[in-house]
Amino acid sequence: MTPSLTAFLDESGNTGANYLDPQQPIHVLAGWLVREPNLVGFARAVETVREAMGMPELKGGRMLTTTKGRRQMLRLLEEARSFALPIFSIWEKRFCAALRVVETFLDPMHNPRADWLPAGANLQRNAVADKLLACLPLSYFEKFIAAFRSPTRESLGKIASAFEAALRIAGLEKLAWSFAGCVGEALDEIVAGERHTAEESVRDLGLEPIPRNVSGSLSYPSFAHMIRTVDFLFEKSGRRGIIVHDETSEFARSFAATFVFFKRLGPAHFGTIEDGRTLRGGIGFVDDLVLRNSRDEPLLQAADVLASALKGQGLVALGLMEADKTLDEAGRLVLPGLIQDQFDCPPWSCVASEEFKSRLLRPIIPNPRQ
């Protein structure tokens, strides 16, 4: 019998729908893809590190704050490569706020003045988000996120007008003209589109609705992206398997509903997006989603350590944490996947500004763009 696969996942930096929390500027969802014969050996490696740390349960966030913790973190990352494939997505929250602005107001399905920015043109849309971040104060995005949590015609209309005026002052006439299209019927469609989010989509299938505070958070798109990525990896390996995620009281029911939603959609491929990656609909090769307490599952602790290690790399990139030799070595272990392009649905991704990506890759690319 072909050995099954298990993906162990955990996240770090979750702040719900608060994209601009200065204390948590990075969101990471990460874990390990493990073949059945390697489960026991990997668990033993985790237990060895746990005993060395003298902790009842490995907590990557705490390990990141001490020299001993970082060394043991590096040790676990090195040993894990013998047992599993690392999988992760890194999200720069400030950039994601700007990308939400683009997705909300510059969707050509609702705003005819955004027809120059097709939905599948992810590279162009990322470039627009980068441009917004570069020319507008953070306060514009803070006001947008506040309105986005509970969208109304009045609140989103005011935000669109404010962006239009600021972009005209900045000399970005094409963008300003596009934001000016968010009026009348277009604005009505934008508001309706935001209200008919994941909550309505799962209700249409007879599932428990996903609350706006969940679907509007980064945990939702990162989880949806990851389960489809894992499903694609299962398909390519010719094996089936399950996902094991750390328990979370806030998102447990919504994650379960999301999993069923994508399961019912099935693994349809809807073509490719601008950067050549596969646009995947649902899932068909992941048999189950299991939520467990990390205290009872060593490999979830390993997922937490990986997520925290990646979050540390992000904090260094933002200048919020000092780099050292151990962190750099950890970066050289886990970051190279971000510059590989042989995957049409890569196990590693980073949703972030170009500046952040450049600084994130500092441990593996000398002299990144300053």
Backbone hydrogen bonds, N-H to C=O, Kabsch-Sander energy under -0.5 kcal/mol:
donor,donor_aa,acceptor,acceptor_aa,energy
5,L,240,R,-1.8
6,T,34,V,-2.3
7,A,242,I,-2.3
8,F,6,T,-0.6
8,F,32,W,-2.5
9,L,7,A,-0.5
9,L,244,V,-2.8
10,D,30,A,-2.5
12,S,28,V,-2.5
18,N,15,T,-1.9
19,Y,17,A,-1.3
21,D,18,N,-0.8
24,Q,21,D,-1.3
27,H,91,W,-2.5
28,V,12,S,-2.6
29,L,89,S,-2.2
30,A,10,D,-2.8
31,G,87,I,-2.4
32,W,8,F,-1.7
33,L,85,L,-2.7
34,V,6,T,-3.0
34,V,32,W,-0.6
35,R,83,F,-0.6
36,E,4,S,-2.0
38,N,35,R,-1.9
39,L,36,E,-1.5
42,F,38,N,-2.2
43,A,39,L,-2.2
44,R,40,V,-2.1
45,A,41,G,-1.8
46,V,42,F,-2.1
47,E,43,A,-2.3
48,T,44,R,-2.2
49,V,45,A,-1.7
50,R,46,V,-2.6
51,E,47,E,-2.5
52,A,48,T,-1.9
53,M,49,V,-2.0
54,G,50,R,-1.2
55,M,50,R,-1.6
60,G,58,L,-0.5
62,R,59,K,-0.5
63,M,59,K,-2.2
64,L,60,G,-2.1
65,T,62,R,-1.2
66,T,63,M,-1.2
70,R,66,T,-2.4
71,R,67,T,-2.0
72,Q,68,K,-2.4
73,M,69,G,-2.3
74,L,70,R,-2.5
75,R,71,R,-2.3
76,L,72,Q,-2.3
77,L,73,M,-2.3
78,E,74,L,-2.4
79,E,75,R,-2.3
80,A,76,L,-2.5
81,R,77,L,-0.9
82,S,79,E,-1.5
83,F,80,A,-2.0
84,A,80,A,-2.3
85,L,33,L,-2.2
87,I,31,G,-2.4
88,F,347,P,-2.2
89,S,29,L,-2.2
90,I,349,S,-2.0
91,W,27,H,-2.9
92,E,351,V,-2.4
93,K,25,P,-2.1
93,K,91,W,-0.8
96,C,92,E,-2.3
97,A,93,K,-2.2
98,A,94,R,-1.6
99,L,95,F,-2.6
100,R,96,C,-2.1
101,V,97,A,-1.6
102,V,98,A,-1.9
103,E,99,L,-2.8
104,T,100,R,-2.2
105,F,101,V,-2.7
106,L,102,V,-2.2
110,H,107,D,-2.0
111,N,107,D,-3.1
114,A,111,N,-2.2
115,D,112,P,-1.1
117,L,114,A,-2.1
121,A,118,P,-1.5
122,N,120,G,-2.0
125,R,121,A,-2.5
126,N,122,N,-2.4
127,A,123,L,-1.9
128,V,124,Q,-2.1
129,A,125,R,-2.2
130,D,126,N,-2.4
131,K,127,A,-2.2
132,L,128,V,-2.5
133,L,129,A,-2.2
134,A,130,D,-1.9
135,C,131,K,-1.4
136,L,132,L,-1.7
140,Y,137,P,-1.4
141,F,137,P,-0.6
141,F,138,L,-0.6
142,E,138,L,-2.0
143,K,139,S,-2.1
144,F,140,Y,-1.7
145,I,141,F,-2.7
146,A,142,E,-1.9
147,A,143,K,-1.9
148,F,144,F,-2.8
149,R,145,I,-1.5
150,S,146,A,-0.5
150,S,147,A,-0.8
156,L,152,T,-2.4
157,G,153,R,-1.9
158,K,154,E,-2.1
159,I,155,S,-1.9
160,A,156,L,-2.6
161,S,157,G,-2.2
162,A,158,K,-2.2
163,F,159,I,-2.4
164,E,160,A,-2.4
165,A,161,S,-2.4
166,A,162,A,-2.2
167,L,163,F,-2.5
168,R,164,E,-1.9
169,I,165,A,-2.0
170,A,166,A,-1.8
171,G,168,R,-1.2
172,L,167,L,-2.7
173,E,171,G,-1.2
176,A,172,L,-2.4
177,W,173,E,-3.0
178,S,174,K,-1.9
179,F,175,L,-2.5
180,A,176,A,-1.9
181,G,178,S,-1.3
182,C,179,F,-1.8
183,V,181,G,-1.9
186,A,183,V,-1.3
187,L,183,V,-0.9
188,D,184,G,-2.0
189,E,185,E,-2.5
190,I,186,A,-2.2
191,V,187,L,-2.5
192,A,188,D,-2.5
193,G,189,E,-2.6
194,E,190,I,-2.1
195,R,191,V,-2.2
196,H,192,A,-2.2
197,T,195,R,-1.6
200,E,197,T,-0.5
201,S,197,T,-2.2
202,V,198,A,-2.2
203,R,199,E,-1.3
204,D,200,E,-2.2
205,L,201,S,-0.5
205,L,202,V,-0.7
206,G,203,R,-2.0
207,L,202,V,-2.6
214,V,211,P,-1.3
215,S,211,P,-2.6
216,G,212,R,-2.4
217,S,214,V,-1.7
218,L,16,G,-1.2
220,Y,214,V,-0.6
222,S,218,L,-2.2
223,F,219,S,-2.0
224,A,220,Y,-2.8
225,H,221,P,-2.4
226,M,222,S,-2.2
227,I,223,F,-2.6
228,R,224,A,-1.4
229,T,225,H,-1.9
230,V,226,M,-3.0
231,D,227,I,-2.0
232,F,228,R,-2.1
233,L,229,T,-2.2
234,F,230,V,-2.6
235,E,231,D,-2.5
236,K,232,F,-2.5
237,S,233,L,-1.7
238,G,234,F,-0.9
238,G,235,E,-0.9
239,R,234,F,-1.8
241,G,285,F,-1.4
242,I,5,L,-1.7
243,I,288,D,-2.5
244,V,7,A,-3.3
245,H,243,I,-0.5
245,H,290,V,-2.6
246,D,9,L,-1.7
247,E,292,R,-2.5
252,A,248,T,-1.9
255,F,251,F,-3.4
256,A,252,A,-2.0
257,A,253,R,-2.2
258,T,254,S,-2.6
259,F,255,F,-2.5
260,V,256,A,-2.1
261,F,257,A,-2.4
262,F,258,T,-2.4
263,K,259,F,-2.1
264,R,260,V,-2.3
265,L,261,F,-1.4
266,G,262,F,-1.5
268,A,266,G,-1.5
270,F,268,A,-0.6
270,F,279,L,-3.3
273,I,277,R,-2.1
274,E,120,G,-2.5
276,G,273,I,-2.4
278,T,344,D,-2.8
279,L,271,G,-3.2
280,R,278,T,-0.8
281,G,268,A,-3.4
282,G,266,G,-2.0
283,I,262,F,-2.3
287,D,241,G,-3.4
287,D,285,F,-0.7
288,D,241,G,-0.6
290,V,243,I,-3.0
292,R,245,H,-2.1
292,R,290,V,-0.5
294,S,292,R,-0.5
296,D,293,N,-1.7
297,E,294,S,-1.0
300,L,297,E,-1.2
301,Q,297,E,-1.3
302,A,298,P,-1.7
303,A,299,L,-1.4
304,D,300,L,-2.1
305,V,301,Q,-2.1
306,L,302,A,-2.1
307,A,303,A,-2.6
308,S,304,D,-2.3
309,A,305,V,-2.4
310,L,306,L,-2.3
311,K,307,A,-2.3
312,G,308,S,-2.4
313,Q,309,A,-1.7
314,G,310,L,-2.0
315,L,311,K,-2.5
316,V,312,G,-2.2
317,A,313,Q,-2.1
318,L,314,G,-1.5
319,G,316,V,-1.5
320,L,315,L,-3.0
321,M,315,L,-0.8
328,D,324,D,-2.5
329,E,325,K,-2.3
330,A,326,T,-2.2
331,G,327,L,-2.4
332,R,328,D,-2.1
333,L,329,E,-1.0
334,V,330,A,-1.8
335,L,331,G,-2.5
338,L,335,L,-2.5
339,I,336,P,-1.9
340,Q,337,G,-1.4
349,S,88,F,-1.5
351,V,90,I,-3.1
352,A,350,C,-0.9
357,K,353,S,-2.4
358,S,354,E,-2.3
359,R,355,E,-2.1
360,L,356,F,-2.8
361,L,357,K,-1.7
362,R,359,R,-1.4
364,I,361,L,-1.7
365,I,361,L,-2.2
